[in-house]
């Protein structure tokens, strides 16, 4: 059995090795704005790029307009260069799914789903073309390292939430984010996973609970359910990646003696104009305000797995600063 060392760090360098897998990811990308990070992402030489949502901004019921926006993004010169060197997968969030904060009641969700799948070059015979929702798994096996990626859909089935007079979302104690079918699929895929590393993709944050934006904590029963499933099946090396917030941060929670880490990477094009210090009791070190993308480097050295989780800004500068060994 491979021994795992989790590393979350700033400025840590590995010696050269062939047994390495790099996964890059990001969110909140406006098709009309300057996109300066693609060259840095290409320089990572990633084995996979994961879209975390808000891959374009298309708050509309006009599917022809949404298609135009997707084609505009796909024609971006540097993004096309990325497509030439790596595979791409991902999910959506509200602004590419339909409209701000919308869930299962978005009227054009079926049509919107097909446009996202077109953007991701999903084949016609893929199950996502026939079933509702864009959830799926992606298995990456390279250099003796096995990684299973669980791409969740936090929009298509999500029940409504409302804001109170302070513009904070009210808790929906009985509502669902994933819906019954997706929950059944997710648990079945998790319990059969034999991979060395398991990555859970969620467009909205899972671990943080204090900020006023959308999050799993708006549905506290759903949040606890996903933690319970991860610990129930003793999932090996779970890592959560999320977007949405227009900040970057790393969070950690210990749940039933299991260490869970979440890397939030946002935004590729739209940083907040004014810095804000949203509370997050689970945050590891500081918020990243710059334009950013995330990477996960998984390296096997002397039969040990070393995992490096990073949030990087322009010119590939790392913004994390803590090292954890298990």
C-alpha positions as CSV (number, residue, x, y, z in Angstrom):
1,X,0.0,0.0,0.0
2,X,1.3,3.4,-0.9
3,X,2.0,5.7,2.0
4,X,0.6,9.1,1.4
5,X,2.1,12.5,2.3
6,X,-0.2,15.5,1.8
7,X,1.6,18.6,1.1
8,X,0.0,22.1,0.9
9,X,2.7,24.5,0.5
10,X,4.3,27.7,-0.9
11,X,7.6,27.4,-2.7
12,X,8.2,23.6,-2.2
13,X,10.2,22.0,-5.0
14,X,10.4,18.3,-5.8
15,X,13.3,16.5,-7.4
16,X,12.7,15.4,-11.0
17,X,10.7,12.2,-11.3
18,X,8.7,10.4,-14.1
19,X,6.0,9.3,-11.6
20,X,4.0,12.5,-11.6
21,X,0.5,13.6,-12.4
22,X,-0.6,17.2,-12.6
23,X,-4.3,18.3,-12.6
24,X,-5.1,22.0,-13.1
25,X,-8.5,23.6,-12.5
26,X,-10.2,27.0,-12.3
27,X,-13.5,28.8,-12.5
28,X,-15.3,32.1,-13.1
29,X,-14.1,32.9,-16.6
30,X,-15.7,35.7,-18.6
31,X,-15.5,35.1,-22.3
32,X,-15.3,38.8,-23.1
33,X,-12.5,39.6,-20.8
34,X,-8.7,39.3,-21.1
35,X,-7.6,35.8,-20.1
36,X,-4.0,36.1,-18.9
37,X,-3.6,32.8,-17.1
38,X,-3.8,30.2,-19.9
39,X,-0.1,30.5,-20.7
40,X,0.8,29.8,-17.1
41,X,-1.6,26.9,-17.0
42,X,-0.1,25.5,-20.2
43,X,3.4,25.7,-18.6
44,X,2.1,23.4,-15.9
45,X,1.9,20.7,-18.6
46,X,-1.3,19.4,-16.9
47,X,-2.6,15.9,-17.6
48,X,-6.1,17.2,-17.1
49,X,-7.9,20.6,-17.0
50,X,-11.1,20.7,-14.9
51,X,-13.7,23.5,-15.3
52,X,-15.3,24.2,-11.9
53,X,-18.2,26.3,-13.2
54,X,-19.0,29.8,-14.6
55,X,-16.9,28.7,-17.5
56,X,-18.6,31.5,-19.4
57,X,-21.1,34.1,-18.3
58,X,-24.4,33.6,-20.1
59,X,-27.3,34.6,-17.8
60,X,-30.0,34.1,-20.4
61,X,-32.8,31.9,-21.7
62,X,-31.6,32.5,-25.3
63,X,-29.7,29.3,-26.2
64,X,-28.4,30.8,-29.5
65,X,-26.8,33.5,-27.5
66,X,-25.3,31.0,-25.0
67,X,-24.0,28.9,-27.9
68,X,-22.3,32.1,-29.3
69,X,-20.6,32.7,-25.9
70,X,-19.3,29.1,-25.7
71,X,-17.9,29.4,-29.2
72,X,-16.3,32.7,-28.4
73,X,-14.5,31.0,-25.4
74,X,-13.6,28.0,-27.5
75,X,-12.0,30.3,-30.1
76,X,-9.7,32.0,-27.5
77,X,-6.2,31.5,-28.9
78,X,-4.5,30.4,-25.6
79,X,-7.4,28.2,-24.5
80,X,-7.1,26.4,-27.9
81,X,-3.5,25.8,-27.1
82,X,-4.4,24.2,-23.8
83,X,-6.9,21.9,-25.7
84,X,-4.0,20.7,-27.9
85,X,-2.0,19.4,-24.9
86,X,-4.5,18.0,-22.5
87,X,-7.9,16.5,-21.8
88,X,-10.7,18.7,-20.4
89,X,-13.6,17.9,-18.2
90,X,-15.8,19.8,-15.8
91,X,-19.1,21.0,-14.4
92,X,-21.1,24.2,-14.5
93,X,-22.3,26.8,-12.0
94,X,-25.1,29.3,-12.1
95,X,-23.8,31.8,-14.8
96,X,-23.2,29.2,-17.4
97,X,-26.0,26.9,-16.3
98,X,-28.7,29.5,-16.5
99,X,-29.0,32.5,-14.3
100,X,-27.6,33.7,-11.0
101,X,-28.3,31.4,-8.1
102,X,-30.8,29.3,-10.1
103,X,-31.4,25.6,-9.4
104,X,-33.7,22.9,-10.6
105,X,-36.4,25.3,-11.8
106,X,-34.4,26.9,-14.6
107,X,-36.7,26.4,-17.6
108,X,-33.9,25.8,-20.2
109,X,-31.8,23.4,-18.2
110,X,-32.0,20.5,-20.7
111,X,-31.0,22.7,-23.7
112,X,-28.3,24.3,-21.6
113,X,-26.9,20.9,-20.7
114,X,-26.3,20.0,-24.3
115,X,-24.5,23.2,-25.0
116,X,-22.1,22.6,-22.1
117,X,-21.5,19.0,-23.3
118,X,-20.7,20.4,-26.8
119,X,-18.3,22.9,-25.2
120,X,-16.6,20.0,-23.4
121,X,-16.5,17.9,-26.6
122,X,-18.5,15.1,-24.9
123,X,-19.2,12.3,-27.3
124,X,-22.7,11.5,-28.6
125,X,-22.8,8.1,-26.9
126,X,-21.7,9.5,-23.5
127,X,-24.4,8.8,-20.8
128,X,-24.6,12.5,-20.1
129,X,-26.1,13.1,-23.5
130,X,-29.2,11.0,-22.5
131,X,-29.6,11.4,-18.7
132,X,-30.4,14.6,-16.8
133,X,-27.5,16.4,-15.1
134,X,-23.8,16.7,-16.1
135,X,-22.4,14.6,-13.2
136,X,-19.9,11.9,-14.2
137,X,-16.6,10.3,-13.2
138,X,-13.2,10.7,-14.9
139,X,-10.5,8.1,-14.2
140,X,-6.9,9.1,-14.7
141,X,-4.2,6.3,-14.5
142,X,-0.7,7.4,-15.3
143,X,2.8,6.3,-14.1
144,X,1.3,3.8,-11.7
145,X,-0.9,6.4,-10.0
146,X,-4.6,6.0,-10.1
147,X,-6.9,9.0,-9.6
148,X,-10.7,9.0,-9.7
149,X,-12.5,12.3,-10.2
150,X,-16.1,12.6,-9.2
151,X,-17.6,15.6,-11.1
152,X,-20.8,16.7,-9.3
153,X,-23.7,18.8,-10.7
154,X,-24.8,21.2,-8.0
155,X,-27.3,23.0,-10.2
156,X,-29.6,20.7,-12.2
157,X,-31.4,19.1,-9.2
158,X,-30.8,21.7,-6.5
159,X,-33.9,22.9,-4.5
160,X,-34.5,26.6,-4.0
161,X,-33.0,28.7,-1.3
162,X,-34.0,32.2,-0.3
163,X,-32.2,35.2,1.2
164,X,-33.2,36.9,4.4
165,X,-33.4,40.6,5.0
166,X,-29.6,40.7,5.5
167,X,-29.1,39.2,2.0
168,X,-27.8,35.9,3.5
169,X,-29.2,32.6,2.4
170,X,-31.6,30.8,4.7
171,X,-30.9,27.2,5.5
172,X,-33.0,24.7,3.7
173,X,-33.1,21.8,6.1
174,X,-35.0,19.4,4.0
175,X,-33.9,20.4,0.5
176,X,-31.4,18.7,-1.8
177,X,-28.4,19.8,-3.8
178,X,-27.7,16.6,-5.8
179,X,-31.2,15.0,-6.0
180,X,-31.9,11.3,-5.4
181,X,-30.5,9.8,-8.6
182,X,-27.2,11.7,-8.4
183,X,-26.8,10.8,-4.7
184,X,-27.3,7.1,-5.5
185,X,-24.8,7.3,-8.4
186,X,-22.3,9.2,-6.2
187,X,-22.4,6.8,-3.3
188,X,-22.1,3.8,-5.6
189,X,-19.1,5.2,-7.4
190,X,-17.4,6.1,-4.1
191,X,-17.8,2.8,-2.4
192,X,-16.3,1.0,-5.4
193,X,-13.3,3.3,-5.8
194,X,-9.9,1.7,-5.4
195,X,-8.0,4.7,-6.6
196,X,-5.0,6.1,-4.8
197,X,-6.5,9.6,-4.8
198,X,-10.2,10.6,-5.1
199,X,-11.1,14.2,-6.2
200,X,-14.6,15.6,-5.7
201,X,-15.5,18.4,-8.0
202,X,-18.1,20.8,-6.6
203,X,-18.9,24.2,-8.2
204,X,-19.8,25.7,-4.8
205,X,-17.8,25.4,-1.6
206,X,-18.3,22.3,0.7
207,X,-16.2,22.9,3.8
208,X,-16.7,26.7,4.6
209,X,-19.9,27.6,6.4
210,X,-19.6,31.3,7.5
211,X,-19.7,33.4,4.3
212,X,-23.0,34.6,2.9
213,X,-22.6,33.3,-0.7
214,X,-24.0,30.0,-2.0
215,X,-22.5,26.9,-0.3
216,X,-23.3,23.4,0.8
217,X,-23.9,24.7,4.3
218,X,-27.1,26.3,3.0
219,X,-28.3,22.6,2.9
220,X,-26.8,21.4,6.2
221,X,-28.2,17.9,5.9
222,X,-26.6,17.5,2.4
223,X,-23.3,18.7,3.6
224,X,-23.2,16.3,6.5
225,X,-24.4,13.5,4.2
226,X,-21.4,13.9,1.9
227,X,-18.9,13.9,4.8
228,X,-20.6,10.8,6.2
229,X,-20.3,8.9,2.9
230,X,-16.6,9.8,2.6
231,X,-15.9,8.5,6.0
232,X,-18.3,5.5,5.8
233,X,-16.3,4.0,2.9
234,X,-13.0,5.2,4.2
235,X,-12.2,6.9,0.9
236,X,-8.5,7.1,0.2
237,X,-7.1,10.6,0.1
238,X,-10.2,12.7,-0.7
239,X,-9.6,16.1,-2.1
240,X,-12.4,18.6,-2.8
241,X,-12.0,21.3,-5.4
242,X,-14.5,24.2,-5.9
243,X,-14.9,27.6,-7.5
244,X,-17.6,30.3,-7.4
245,X,-16.2,32.7,-4.8
246,X,-13.9,35.0,-6.8
247,X,-11.2,34.3,-4.2
248,X,-8.9,31.4,-3.7
249,X,-8.4,29.6,-0.4
250,X,-7.6,26.2,1.1
251,X,-9.8,24.7,3.8
252,X,-9.3,21.8,6.1
253,X,-11.8,19.9,8.3
254,X,-11.3,16.8,10.4
255,X,-14.5,14.8,10.2
256,X,-14.8,11.4,12.1
257,X,-11.0,11.4,12.3
258,X,-10.6,11.9,8.5
259,X,-8.7,14.8,7.2
260,X,-10.6,16.5,4.4
261,X,-9.0,19.3,2.3
262,X,-10.7,21.7,-0.1
263,X,-9.0,23.9,-2.7
264,X,-11.1,26.8,-4.0
265,X,-9.9,28.4,-7.1
266,X,-11.6,31.5,-8.5
267,X,-11.5,33.7,-10.6
268,X,-9.7,33.3,-13.9
269,X,-10.8,36.7,-15.1
270,X,-12.9,38.5,-12.5
271,X,-11.1,39.3,-9.2
272,X,-13.0,41.3,-6.6
273,X,-12.2,45.0,-6.9
274,X,-12.2,45.4,-3.1
275,X,-10.5,42.9,-0.8
276,X,-12.8,41.4,1.8
277,X,-11.9,39.2,4.7
278,X,-14.8,36.7,4.8
279,X,-14.6,34.5,7.9
280,X,-13.7,30.8,7.4
281,X,-12.8,28.9,10.5
282,X,-11.5,26.1,8.3
283,X,-9.2,28.2,6.2
284,X,-5.5,27.3,6.0
285,X,-3.6,30.6,5.9
286,X,-4.8,33.6,3.9
287,X,-7.2,34.4,1.1
288,X,-5.9,34.7,-2.5
289,X,-7.4,37.8,-4.1
290,X,-5.4,37.8,-7.3
291,X,-6.6,36.1,-10.5
292,X,-5.8,32.4,-9.9
293,X,-5.9,28.8,-10.9
294,X,-5.4,25.6,-8.9
295,X,-3.1,22.6,-9.3
296,X,-2.8,19.2,-7.8
297,X,0.6,17.6,-8.3
298,X,0.7,13.9,-7.3
299,X,4.2,12.4,-7.3
300,X,5.4,8.9,-6.4
301,X,8.8,8.8,-4.8
302,X,10.2,5.6,-3.4
303,X,6.7,4.1,-3.3
304,X,5.4,7.1,-1.4
305,X,2.7,9.4,-2.8
306,X,3.3,13.1,-2.3
307,X,0.4,15.4,-3.0
308,X,0.9,19.1,-3.5
309,X,-2.2,21.4,-3.5
310,X,-1.6,24.9,-4.9
311,X,-3.4,28.1,-5.7
312,X,-1.3,30.0,-8.2
313,X,-1.6,33.5,-9.6
314,X,-0.1,35.2,-12.6
315,X,3.3,33.8,-13.7
316,X,2.6,30.6,-11.8
317,X,3.3,32.2,-8.4
318,X,2.2,29.9,-5.6
319,X,-0.1,31.5,-2.9
320,X,-0.3,28.7,-0.4
321,X,2.1,28.5,2.5
322,X,1.7,25.5,4.8
323,X,3.0,21.9,4.6
324,X,1.2,19.0,6.1
325,X,2.6,15.5,6.3
326,X,0.4,12.4,7.2
